[in-house]
Amino acid sequence: MTSFIGKAQMNYENSINLQEEKEQRVFLFVHGAWGGGWEYSKVDSILTKKGDKVYHPTLTGLGEKVHLATKEIDLTTHITDIINVIKFENLDNIILVGHSYGGMVISGVAEQIPERIGQLIYLDSFVPNDGESVQSINGDEVWNSMIVPKIEDGFVLYPFGPTSPTHPTDVPHPLKTFTERLSIKNPLLKDIPTSYILMRQDGVANFEEWGSKRAIANGWDVYEMEGGHYAMRDQPDRLVEKLELILKN
């Protein structure tokens, strides 16, 4: 027979477990161009050990879904990818993090289902205004010098040197995702707490003009990290520390 003290202890532990389950944080990471969900495997492990729930889906035509790649994939396709994860996993109050091109995707997601998002975090990413695309944000000079020479049969080849000869690796990215313009008009977006992480390496911050300056103009908090563009690959521990700092503020 269970004693009164034993029952009280069990009730207390059950109460704690329910409280922890209720307060479990849900992270949804959206990778950038040429990459895949595989980029967040180490970040996933770190956060999962903390008791968080982590999702890092791969966008259509990239990563392990490269066999689905077609030149008809556009920004709407990738926005729908993430919206469907949120809907079919029945996620609410999510911490939605977008890296690089992923900033375009999370902006489109927030436009359509802002009520599902608890916090937006742009990680060294594009911050689009209404009617903009990756191409228009880049501007003619960058687009023509960096992207145009890499366009091949409706895809953009990885422009930052050789890719890994073994999997996982970066793969060609559908061009239409860069040229489709995004509509941002939902007034509820201003109610979502939003932050920006700017990567700066040796004094150079490639996404300062395309991202952090726009974040400041929007009134968002901006945080800096030392290191290259791919923080989730190169320094997952420090990235998690930065995310924790943002969520405490």
RANORDA-V387624 format. One record per backbone hydrogen bond with DSSP energy under -1.0 kcal/mol. CO is the residue of the C=O (numbers start at 1). NH is the residue of the N-H. If there is no record, write none. Layout:
CO|NH / CO|NH
This chain:
3|7 / 4|8 / 5|9 / 6|10 / 7|11 / 8|12 / 9|13 / 10|14 / 11|15 / 12|16 / 13|17 / 14|18 / 15|19 / 16|20 / 17|21 / 18|22 / 19|23 / 25|53 / 26|95 / 27|55 / 28|97 / 30|99 / 32|35 / 34|171 / 36|39 / 37|40 / 38|41 / 40|44 / 41|45 / 42|46 / 43|47 / 44|48 / 45|49 / 47|52 / 48|51 / 53|27 / 55|29 / 59|62 / 62|65 / 63|66 / 65|68 / 66|69 / 70|73 / 74|78 / 75|79 / 76|80 / 77|81 / 78|82 / 79|83 / 80|84 / 81|85 / 82|86 / 83|87 / 84|88 / 85|89 / 86|91 / 94|118 / 94|119 / 95|28 / 96|121 / 97|30 / 98|123 / 99|102 / 100|103 / 100|126 / 101|104 / 101|105 / 102|106 / 103|107 / 104|108 / 105|109 / 106|110 / 107|111 / 108|112 / 109|113 / 113|116 / 114|117 / 116|94 / 119|96 / 120|195 / 121|98 / 122|197 / 123|100 / 129|132 / 132|182 / 133|137 / 134|138 / 135|139 / 139|143 / 140|144 / 141|145 / 142|146 / 143|147 / 143|148 / 147|150 / 148|151 / 150|157 / 152|155 / 154|175 / 155|152 / 156|173 / 173|156 / 174|177 / 175|178 / 176|180 / 178|135 / 182|131 / 186|189 / 188|191 / 189|192 / 193|120 / 194|221 / 195|122 / 196|223 / 197|124 / 198|225 / 200|227 / 201|204 / 204|201 / 205|208 / 207|211 / 207|212 / 208|213 / 210|127 / 211|215 / 212|216 / 213|217 / 214|218 / 215|220 / 216|219 / 221|196 / 223|198 / 225|200 / 229|231 / 230|234 / 231|235 / 235|239 / 236|240 / 237|241 / 238|242 / 239|243 / 240|244 / 241|245 / 242|246 / 243|247 / 244|248 / 245|249
